[in-house]
Amino acid sequence: MPDTALPFLPFALPDIGEAEIAEVVDTLRSGWVTTGPKAARFEREFAQFLGAADNGESLHCIAVNSATAGLHLAAEALGIGPGDEVITTTHTFTATAEVVRYLGADVKLVDIDPATLNIDVAAIEAAITSRTKAIMPVHFAGLAADMSAIQALARRHGLKVIEDAAHALPTTCGGRLVGTLGSEATVFSFYANKTITTGEGGMLVTRDAALAARAKVMRLHGMNRDAFDRFTAKVPSWYYEIVAPGYKYNLTDIAAALGLQQLKRAEAFRARREAIAAAYDAAFGAGSGLPLVLPPRAQPGDTHAWHLYVLRLADDAPIGRDTLIERLFAAGIGCSVHYIPLHLHPYWRERYGLQPAQFPHSQHAYERMLSIPLFSRMSDGEVQRVIAAVRAAVTPPVAP
């Protein structure tokens, strides 16, 4: 255990207030705790938060019980299946890629841009084959991938784009919020440590009415009417039909109640995370003398969601990443690594015969990176405590 008189500072904590608690209690008292009126309201208010699509079409928002579910539903609705390939980054959590395997399709993993840590557009183009059906970029840490280039590439090759936006609420790209960029689908996460939370949950966003209709059916067992419609109708309406072998991916009203209040605070949360990131930049950046590489900033005029603050040790750092994590833990500071690249995991490595040399930028970043605490509940004192612990951990002791 950490040897410190101060309480352990976790890597992340949700920011839950009295409004969220009251909304959940109201839901419990309503008698409707599974998918019902609050889940529907959360979908509407999420669409309003994102705003209209750039061509005036409506945005369809489909609440699901995880971002993994949303990615799976999007890929299924686009007809991805056996014989197809989907290109994504090796530098992500396994959920991004595993949904492709659920459908019997294959994953093509590619390297990242060493500056942004997002998927390398040139590597995407090099990986396209006659079997490629879709690209799944990940907005790593809350920084938008190069969506203009990715979408242009997709149009040139007739490919679909599904954005893994688990880190990217609210992130902008080219002045527009992620979720409104014109991809076939965008999927957000509301897991406990994300920028807003419903405990577990996610949102699939699309402007494609047919994709939305398919996802809604497949979200709940392939049923052509959901329980809310059937149980609240004014006339007998018990009848439904199973039109496809669907899944159990619906979001409950209890979870949606959290989301309704969290969404109201999303911009305030982002502003606080940005302020913490700025404090870290000032402490660890140029002039600090510390052997650290700071996380990339958003392009001018755009917004970084700052889901993660990912430091990298410089190549000449006197200690390794694992030692740094051990020293921070000993000082009572929680941290994590985002991510162990997919090419290092047994399943992906063995299925596709992957080697680290195929992904030099991801491998190099992984060996030197760690994520330090960054969450909206952090006090200024806790931010300074992290700064002091990092500084002490990477600064060689002065000889007596």
Order of alpha helices (4+ residues) and beta strands (2+ residues): alpha-alpha-beta-alpha-beta-alpha-beta-alpha-beta-alpha-beta-beta-beta-beta-beta-alpha-alpha-alpha-alpha-beta-beta-alpha-alpha-alpha-beta-alpha
